[in-house]
Amino acid sequence: MVEKRFSEMTEYELRNEIARLNEKAKKAEQLGMMNEFAVYERRTLMAKAYLLKPDNFKPGETYEMIGGNSIFQISYMNGHFAWGYRDNGTTLDAVPISLLKEKPI
């Protein structure tokens, strides 16, 4: 069976996929398979990005990042990914919008 891309999934399918990935991540963590756990966590974040509206994130604005004390200034958007600079750094980085809080600071 060929897996659908997140961009091809309905909201219902995305929510089911997120639940499935969370279960797999939990099992991997319990078995001490931390590399596998990290892969499932990252895929979950990517799937969650497709539940958000990219138009809610604006280039030039700075957002707090979820799960840390970092900030992210968006230079431009490409689909469900924000490209910009973390913590006023100099390296252009891309993050799924699910890593950003929805209100700019």
N, C-alpha and C positions, 0 to 999 in steps of 0.2 A: 504494500500500500504506500502510495506517495503522500508524504505529509504536505499539508497546505502551508503556505507562507502566512505569517501573522497578518499581513496586509490583505489577504484574501478571506480571512475569517470574519464571521459575524460577531457581534458583541457576546452573544450566548456561547459561541464556540471558543472565543478568547477566554471567557470566564471559566469554562470547563477545562481548557488547556492550562490555565493558571493553577487551578485546583490540582490537576494531575501532576504538574511540575512541582508544586509544593509537597505533595505526597512523596514523590521520588526524592526530593531534596531531604525530606525528613528521614527517609529510610537510609539514604547515603550517609547522612550525619550520624545516625545510630550505629551504622556499621563502620564508622571511622574512615569513610572514603571521602576525604575532604576535597580532593580535586573534582570528583564527580559532584559533590555537594555544591561547589563553586559554579560549576557549569549550569546546574539546574537553577541556582539563584540568579545567575546572569540572564538565562532564558526567560525566567519569570519577570524580571525587570523589563526585558524587551517586549514581552507580551503585554504587560501593563501599559507600556507607552502607547500601544495601539488602542487603548480605551480612552485616551486623552485627546483633546483637540489641539493640534499644533498651533492654531491661530491664537490660542490663549497665551502663547509664549512669544515675546517680541524681541527682535534684535535691538541691541543697545541697552537693554534692561539687564539688571543684575538680580539673580535669584539665589536663595539659600538652597543648599543641596540637602536632600533627605538622608538621615542617618549619619550625620557628621557635622563638623563645624566649618565646612567649606562653603565658599560662594562661587557662583559661576556667572560670568558676563557673556551673554549671547552675542556673537558677531553675525551669524546667519542661521537660518533654519534649512534643513534638508529632510523633508518628510516628518517623521516622528523623532528626529534627532536634532539636538541643538549643537552647533559648533561655536566654540568660543574659548575663553580662558578661565581656568580655575584659579581661585585665590590670587588674582592679579598677576598670574604667571605670564611667561612669554611663549609658551608652547601651545599651539592651536590644538584643541582636544574636541572630541565628539562624545556626547552622552545622550542616552535615551531620555526623553522628556519626563519619564516616570521618576527620574532621579532628582527632579527639580520641584520645589514647592511652587504652587500655582500663582502666588502673588509675588511680584517683584519687591525688592527691598529698597 
